[in-house]
Amino acid sequence: MPKKTYTDEFKTDAVNYYYDSGLSINTTAKKLGVSISALRKWIKLSKKDGSV
């Protein structure tokens, strides 16, 4: 199966949605249709340098 790719805008929106929603990482990932590990990575990157 091919690896999914996401735009930088989608990643930024996903991280912002996670912070704004107050939902867990697991629930947010499920609602957005992304893997938990991908969302964790994007959140970690956003904390490091302010962008995804």
Secondary structure, DSSP 8 states (H G I E B T S, - for coil): -------HHHHHHHHHHHHHH---HHHHHHHHT--HHHHHHHHHHHHHHS--
